[in-house]
Amino acid sequence: MFGTPWVCRPCLLRALRPLSRRYVQYQTTASAIPDSISPALLSRARAIAAEHDQLSKKLANGFDARAAKKLGEFSAVVNALKEWEKANESLKELNTLIRDPSIDSELRELASNDVIATTEQFAQASHALTTSLVPKDPFENLPCLLEIRPGAGGSEAAIFAGDLLRMYQAYCSREGYRTSMLKYEHAEGFQESLQEAVLEIEFEGAYGRFRCEAGVHRVQRVPATESKGRTHTSAASVLVLPSFPNNGGSVEVEDLDDPDSDYYIDPKDVRTELMRARGAGGQHVNTTDSAVRLTHIPTNIVVSMQDYRSQPKNREKAWQLLRSRLAQARREKREEDMVVMRRNVVGVAKMGRGDKVRTYNWGQQRVTDHRSGLTVHDLDDVMGGGHTLEKVMESVRNWLMERDVETLITIEGDETKNKGKR
């Protein structure tokens, strides 16, 4: 009574018959299933897993902060590699069953049914492993600064720059992100027009979330200043910077003092000038030297701050902005060098401030992102910082990830070739 239950063979064959079409389909495509992960990346993943094991043994003998941090960074790759190896092994076993003529045909049909789902799992595991290997942006977990300025288009560009600022403020309010205005200058003319704004988004991971917004945003609409109803094209630029609090925040303190760090600034390289603030602000602003201007002499990066009544507060915020701009400039220089080196293989993998990244068309109620290629037709929700804006931003973050993967595959492939020549 405890043996293998008896099954009517004709009944089993009838139950398996619907699977035969899948078996035939698999037979015609199995040999064409590609290896979904580059051998160079797979080699890198296994090297990381080996280093992960060594770090685990080291920590077993005593705690080390740097080793523990590195171990945590490697965990995602190690877990993804385990899932990939598990799916890969299952796929190999099923292939062996299907191609072995000594195996009963009924079992081969069952295996052919399982192989479809296993192939999907293998593809997902390959994608997860590849993305886990992409190095994180060094500023990804930091808060960020959004600098918004009008471009070509005169007063209409200044009005659109103000629209963008309010769009990001509404988005942050909906998501529950705390923001503060570090700098705000009105343009002449319309009250809602903007000359320059620096908005700080104060949550860890803001830079990784908003870096997709950097570039030139173009608007096509009938301006408020247009009397003949003609559509004009104007633009505004958005620059996304990592935000570095003076105490380092989530940046390690030693990085601020390390001359090789992106975050480091030698005080001797900075010229400080004090002056009286301009514009509205009352007697205190106009009679005291509360405004601060910092110039980083080697790069000629200039930062000025006058939005606060206190000179120490303006000095603190000016240093924060200078540190952010300098760190971003250093990182962009490295990215540009990499793009130049690998342009013929990878193509242009980065869009900077001078590139058109998105178009907002009022007449068609359309928003098109020129990097991801996504077009949506709910412009009001986008400008209101709604879910449609998040949909567009997510499409660009995925696009950036694809470019990072392409670059990583190229780098690893080149390194493998170079090792082979030695």
C-alpha positions as CSV (number, residue, x, y, z in Angstrom):
1,M,0.0,0.0,0.0
2,F,3.0,2.2,0.4
3,G,4.5,1.5,-3.1
4,T,4.3,3.7,-6.2
5,P,0.6,4.3,-7.1
6,W,-0.6,2.7,-10.2
7,V,-1.4,5.1,-13.1
8,C,-3.4,4.1,-16.2
9,R,-0.9,4.6,-19.1
10,P,-3.5,5.7,-21.6
11,C,-4.8,8.3,-19.1
12,L,-1.2,9.6,-18.5
13,L,-0.6,9.9,-22.3
14,R,-3.9,11.8,-22.7
15,A,-2.8,14.2,-19.9
16,L,0.6,14.7,-21.5
17,R,-0.7,15.2,-25.1
18,P,-1.3,19.0,-24.7
19,L,2.4,19.3,-23.7
20,S,3.7,17.8,-26.9
21,R,3.4,21.1,-28.8
22,R,5.5,22.8,-26.2
23,Y,8.0,20.0,-26.5
24,V,8.2,20.4,-30.3
25,Q,8.5,24.2,-29.9
26,Y,11.4,23.8,-27.4
27,Q,13.1,21.3,-29.6
28,T,13.3,23.9,-32.4
29,T,14.5,26.7,-30.2
30,A,16.6,25.1,-27.5
31,S,19.8,25.2,-29.5
32,A,19.2,29.0,-30.1
33,I,18.9,30.0,-26.5
34,P,21.8,32.5,-26.0
35,D,24.0,32.8,-23.0
36,S,22.4,35.8,-21.4
37,I,25.5,37.0,-19.4
38,S,28.9,37.9,-20.7
39,P,31.7,35.4,-19.8
40,A,33.8,38.4,-18.7
41,L,31.0,39.4,-16.3
42,L,30.6,35.9,-15.0
43,S,34.3,35.7,-14.3
44,R,34.1,39.0,-12.4
45,A,31.1,37.7,-10.3
46,R,33.0,34.6,-9.3
47,A,36.1,36.6,-8.4
48,I,33.9,38.8,-6.2
49,A,32.3,35.7,-4.6
50,A,35.8,34.3,-3.8
51,E,36.8,37.7,-2.2
52,H,33.5,37.6,-0.3
53,D,34.5,34.2,1.2
54,Q,37.9,35.6,2.2
55,L,36.4,38.6,3.9
56,S,33.9,36.4,5.8
57,K,36.8,34.3,7.1
58,K,38.7,37.5,8.1
59,L,35.7,38.9,10.0
60,A,35.3,35.5,11.8
61,N,38.6,36.2,13.5
62,G,37.8,39.8,14.5
63,F,35.7,42.8,13.4
64,D,37.1,45.2,10.8
65,A,34.9,48.1,9.7
66,R,36.2,48.4,6.2
67,A,36.0,44.6,5.6
68,A,32.5,44.6,6.9
69,K,31.5,47.4,4.6
70,K,33.0,45.7,1.6
71,L,31.3,42.4,2.6
72,G,28.0,44.2,2.5
73,E,28.7,45.7,-0.9
74,F,29.5,42.2,-2.3
75,S,26.5,40.5,-0.8
76,A,24.1,41.5,-3.7
77,V,26.5,40.0,-6.3
78,V,27.1,36.8,-4.3
79,N,23.3,36.2,-3.8
80,A,22.6,37.0,-7.5
81,L,25.4,34.6,-8.5
82,K,23.9,31.8,-6.4
83,E,20.5,32.3,-8.1
84,W,22.1,32.3,-11.5
85,E,24.0,29.1,-10.8
86,K,20.9,27.4,-9.5
87,A,18.9,28.3,-12.6
88,N,21.7,27.4,-14.9
89,E,22.2,23.9,-13.3
90,S,18.4,23.3,-13.5
91,L,18.4,24.2,-17.2
92,K,21.4,21.9,-17.9
93,E,19.7,19.0,-16.1
94,L,16.5,19.5,-18.1
95,N,18.4,19.7,-21.4
96,T,20.2,16.4,-20.5
97,L,16.8,14.7,-19.9
98,I,15.3,16.0,-23.1
99,R,18.3,15.0,-25.3
100,D,18.9,11.6,-23.8
101,P,17.2,8.9,-26.1
102,S,17.4,6.3,-23.3
103,I,14.9,8.4,-21.2
104,D,11.3,7.5,-21.5
105,S,9.5,9.9,-23.9
106,E,6.9,10.8,-21.4
107,L,9.5,12.0,-19.0
108,R,11.1,14.0,-21.8
109,E,7.8,15.7,-22.5
110,L,7.5,16.6,-18.8
111,A,11.0,18.0,-18.8
112,S,10.2,20.1,-22.0
113,N,7.3,21.7,-20.1
114,D,9.5,22.6,-17.1
115,V,12.2,23.9,-19.3
116,I,10.1,26.9,-20.5
117,A,9.6,28.2,-17.0
118,T,13.2,27.5,-16.0
119,T,14.5,29.4,-19.1
120,E,12.5,32.4,-17.9
121,Q,14.0,32.1,-14.4
122,F,17.5,31.8,-16.0
123,A,17.0,35.0,-18.0
124,Q,15.8,36.9,-14.9
125,A,18.7,35.6,-12.9
126,S,21.1,36.6,-15.6
127,H,19.7,40.1,-15.7
128,A,19.8,40.4,-11.9
129,L,23.4,39.2,-11.8
130,T,24.5,41.7,-14.5
131,T,22.9,44.7,-12.9
132,S,24.3,43.7,-9.5
133,L,27.8,43.9,-11.0
134,V,27.3,47.5,-12.2
135,P,29.3,49.7,-9.8
136,K,27.1,52.1,-7.8
137,D,27.5,55.8,-8.5
138,P,29.7,57.1,-5.7
139,F,27.2,59.8,-4.9
140,E,24.1,57.6,-5.2
141,N,23.2,57.5,-1.5
142,L,23.7,61.2,-0.9
143,P,21.1,64.0,-0.8
144,C,21.2,66.3,-3.8
145,L,21.0,69.8,-5.1
146,L,18.9,70.8,-8.1
147,E,20.2,73.9,-9.9
148,I,17.7,75.3,-12.4
149,R,18.4,78.2,-14.8
150,P,16.7,79.5,-17.9
151,G,18.3,79.0,-21.2
152,A,17.5,80.3,-24.7
153,G,14.1,81.9,-25.0
154,G,14.2,85.1,-23.0
155,S,11.4,85.8,-20.5
156,E,9.5,82.6,-21.6
157,A,12.6,80.5,-20.6
158,A,12.6,82.2,-17.2
159,I,8.9,81.4,-16.7
160,F,9.5,77.7,-17.7
161,A,12.5,77.5,-15.3
162,G,10.0,78.5,-12.6
163,D,7.6,75.9,-13.8
164,L,10.3,73.2,-13.5
165,L,11.1,74.3,-10.0
166,R,7.5,74.0,-8.9
167,M,7.2,70.6,-10.6
168,Y,10.1,69.2,-8.6
169,Q,8.8,70.8,-5.4
170,A,5.4,69.2,-6.0
171,Y,7.0,65.8,-6.7
172,C,9.0,65.9,-3.5
173,S,5.9,66.9,-1.5
174,R,4.0,64.0,-2.9
175,E,6.8,61.6,-2.1
176,G,7.4,63.0,1.3
177,Y,10.9,64.3,0.6
178,R,12.1,67.2,2.7
179,T,13.4,70.1,0.7
180,S,15.0,73.5,1.4
181,M,15.7,76.4,-0.9
182,L,19.4,77.3,-0.8
183,K,19.2,80.0,-3.5
184,Y,16.4,81.8,-5.3
185,E,16.7,84.7,-7.7
186,H,13.7,86.2,-9.6
187,A,14.1,87.2,-13.2
188,E,13.0,90.6,-14.2
189,G,9.4,90.9,-15.4
190,F,6.9,88.2,-14.4
191,Q,6.7,87.3,-10.7
192,E,6.8,83.5,-11.5
193,S,9.9,83.8,-13.7
194,L,13.2,82.5,-12.4
195,Q,16.8,83.6,-12.9
196,E,18.4,80.9,-10.8
197,A,17.4,78.4,-8.1
198,V,19.2,75.8,-6.0
199,L,16.9,73.4,-4.3
200,E,18.3,70.9,-1.8
201,I,16.5,67.5,-1.5
202,E,17.4,66.2,1.9
203,F,17.0,62.5,1.9
204,E,19.7,59.8,1.5
205,G,19.5,58.4,-2.0
206,A,18.1,61.7,-3.6
207,Y,21.1,62.0,-6.0
208,G,20.5,58.4,-7.3
209,R,16.9,59.2,-7.8
210,F,17.2,62.6,-9.5
211,R,20.4,62.3,-11.5
212,C,18.2,61.3,-14.4
213,E,16.9,64.9,-14.6
214,A,20.2,66.5,-15.5
215,G,20.3,68.3,-18.9
216,V,18.4,70.7,-21.0
217,H,14.6,70.6,-20.8
218,R,12.8,72.1,-23.8
219,V,9.3,73.6,-23.8
220,Q,7.0,74.2,-26.8
221,R,4.0,76.5,-26.1
222,V,2.4,79.9,-26.7
223,P,4.2,82.2,-24.2
224,A,2.3,84.5,-21.9
225,T,4.2,87.4,-23.6
226,E,3.1,86.3,-27.1
227,S,0.3,88.5,-28.5
228,K,-0.2,86.7,-31.9
229,G,-0.7,83.2,-30.5
230,R,2.4,81.7,-32.0
231,T,4.1,78.7,-30.5
232,H,7.7,79.3,-29.3
233,T,10.4,76.9,-28.2
234,S,12.4,77.8,-25.1
235,A,14.7,75.9,-22.7
236,A,15.9,75.6,-19.2
237,S,18.8,73.7,-17.7
238,V,18.7,71.4,-14.7
239,L,22.0,70.4,-13.0
240,V,21.9,67.7,-10.4
241,L,24.7,67.8,-7.8
242,P,25.5,65.6,-4.8
243,S,24.9,67.5,-1.5
244,F,27.8,67.3,1.0
245,P,26.9,68.7,4.5
246,N,29.9,70.3,6.2
247,N,30.1,67.5,8.7
248,G,30.3,65.0,5.9
249,G,26.8,63.6,6.4
250,S,26.8,60.1,4.9
251,V,30.2,60.7,3.5
252,E,33.0,59.2,5.5
253,V,35.0,61.8,7.4
254,E,38.3,60.5,6.1
255,D,37.1,61.1,2.5
256,L,36.8,64.9,3.3
257,D,40.5,65.0,4.3
258,D,41.8,62.6,1.6
259,P,43.4,64.6,-1.3
260,D,42.5,61.8,-3.7
261,S,38.8,62.0,-2.8
262,D,36.2,63.7,-4.9
263,Y,35.0,65.4,-1.8
264,Y,38.3,67.0,-0.8
265,I,38.9,70.8,-1.1
266,D,42.2,72.3,0.0
267,P,41.3,75.6,1.8
268,K,44.4,77.2,0.3
269,D,42.9,76.8,-3.1
270,V,39.8,78.8,-2.3
271,R,39.6,82.6,-2.3
272,T,36.9,84.1,0.0
273,E,35.3,87.5,-0.6
274,L,32.8,89.3,1.6
275,M,30.4,91.8,0.2
276,R,27.0,93.4,0.9
277,A,24.0,91.6,-0.4
278,R,21.9,93.1,-3.2
279,G,18.2,93.4,-3.5
280,A,15.4,93.3,-0.9
281,G,16.2,92.4,2.6
282,G,16.0,95.5,4.8
283,Q,18.6,97.6,6.5
284,H,20.6,94.7,8.0
285,V,21.2,93.2,4.5
286,N,22.2,96.5,3.0
287,T,24.6,97.7,5.7
288,T,26.5,94.5,6.6
289,D,28.9,92.3,4.6
290,S,26.8,89.2,4.8
291,A,27.2,87.9,1.3
292,V,29.9,85.4,0.6
293,R,31.7,84.6,-2.7
294,L,34.1,81.6,-3.0
295,T,36.4,81.0,-5.9
296,H,38.1,77.7,-6.4
297,I,41.3,79.0,-8.0
298,P,42.5,75.8,-9.9
299,T,39.1,75.3,-11.7
300,N,37.8,78.9,-11.5
301,I,34.5,77.6,-10.1
302,V,32.7,80.5,-8.4
303,V,29.9,80.2,-5.8
304,S,28.1,83.1,-4.3
305,M,25.5,83.1,-1.5
306,Q,23.5,86.0,-0.1
307,D,20.1,84.4,0.7
308,Y,20.7,84.4,4.5
309,R,21.0,87.4,6.9
310,S,23.9,85.7,8.7
311,Q,27.4,85.8,7.1
312,P,28.4,82.4,8.8
313,K,25.2,80.8,7.4
314,N,26.0,82.1,3.9
315,R,29.6,80.9,4.2
316,E,28.4,77.4,5.3
317,K,26.0,77.1,2.4
318,A,28.5,78.5,-0.1
319,W,31.1,75.9,1.0
320,Q,28.5,73.1,0.7
321,L,27.6,74.2,-2.9
322,L,31.3,74.6,-3.9
323,R,32.1,71.1,-2.6
324,S,29.1,69.7,-4.6
325,R,30.0,71.4,-7.8
326,L,33.7,70.4,-7.6
327,A,32.9,66.8,-6.8
328,Q,30.5,66.6,-9.7
329,A,33.0,68.2,-12.1
330,R,35.6,65.6,-11.1
331,R,33.2,62.7,-11.7
332,E,32.0,64.1,-15.0
333,K,35.6,64.5,-16.2
334,R,36.2,60.8,-15.5
335,E,33.0,59.8,-17.3
336,E,33.9,62.0,-20.3
337,D,37.4,60.4,-20.5
338,M,35.8,56.9,-20.5
339,V,33.3,57.9,-23.2
340,V,36.1,59.2,-25.4
341,M,38.1,56.0,-24.9
342,R,35.2,53.7,-25.7
343,R,33.0,55.7,-28.1
344,N,33.5,53.3,-31.0
345,V,32.1,50.4,-29.0
346,V,29.7,51.8,-26.5
347,G,28.6,55.0,-28.1
348,V,27.7,58.1,-26.1
349,A,26.7,56.8,-22.7
350,K,26.2,60.2,-21.0
351,M,24.2,63.3,-21.7
352,G,25.5,66.4,-20.1
353,R,24.1,69.9,-19.5
354,G,24.3,70.9,-23.1
355,D,22.1,68.1,-24.4
356,K,18.4,68.2,-24.9
357,V,17.0,65.5,-22.7
358,R,13.2,66.2,-22.6
359,T,10.5,68.1,-24.4
360,Y,7.3,69.4,-22.9
361,N,4.7,70.2,-25.6
362,W,1.7,72.2,-24.3
363,G,-0.3,72.1,-27.5
364,Q,-0.3,68.3,-27.7
365,Q,-0.2,67.8,-23.9
366,R,2.8,65.6,-24.6
367,V,6.1,64.9,-22.7
368,T,8.9,63.1,-24.5
369,D,12.1,62.0,-23.0
370,H,14.8,61.8,-25.8
371,R,17.0,59.3,-23.9
372,S,14.6,56.5,-23.0
373,G,12.3,57.3,-25.9
374,L,9.2,57.3,-23.7
375,T,6.3,59.6,-24.6
376,V,3.3,60.3,-22.3
377,H,0.3,62.5,-22.9
378,D,-0.6,63.7,-19.4
379,L,1.4,66.9,-19.3
380,D,-0.6,68.4,-16.4
381,D,0.2,65.4,-14.2
382,V,3.9,65.7,-15.1
383,M,4.0,69.4,-14.3
384,G,2.1,68.7,-11.1
385,G,4.8,66.3,-9.9
386,G,2.4,63.3,-10.2
387,H,2.8,59.6,-11.0
388,T,3.3,60.3,-14.7
389,L,6.5,62.2,-13.9
390,E,7.7,59.3,-11.8
391,K,7.0,57.0,-14.8
392,V,9.2,59.2,-17.1
393,M,12.0,59.4,-14.5
394,E,11.9,55.6,-14.0
395,S,12.3,55.0,-17.7
396,V,15.4,57.2,-17.8
397,R,16.9,55.4,-14.7
398,N,16.4,52.1,-16.6
399,W,18.1,53.7,-19.7
400,L,21.0,54.8,-17.5
401,M,21.3,51.3,-16.1
402,E,21.4,49.8,-19.6
403,R,24.2,52.2,-20.6
404,D,26.1,51.3,-17.4
405,V,25.8,47.6,-18.3
406,E,27.1,48.2,-21.8
407,T,30.1,50.1,-20.5
408,L,30.8,47.4,-17.9
409,I,30.7,44.6,-20.5
410,T,33.1,46.6,-22.7
411,I,35.5,47.2,-19.8
412,E,35.5,43.6,-18.6
413,G,35.9,42.4,-22.2
414,D,38.9,44.6,-22.8
415,E,40.5,43.5,-19.5
416,T,40.0,39.9,-20.4
417,K,41.6,40.4,-23.9
418,N,44.5,42.2,-22.3
419,K,45.1,39.4,-19.8
420,G,45.1,36.9,-22.7
421,K,47.9,38.9,-24.5
422,R,50.2,38.9,-21.5
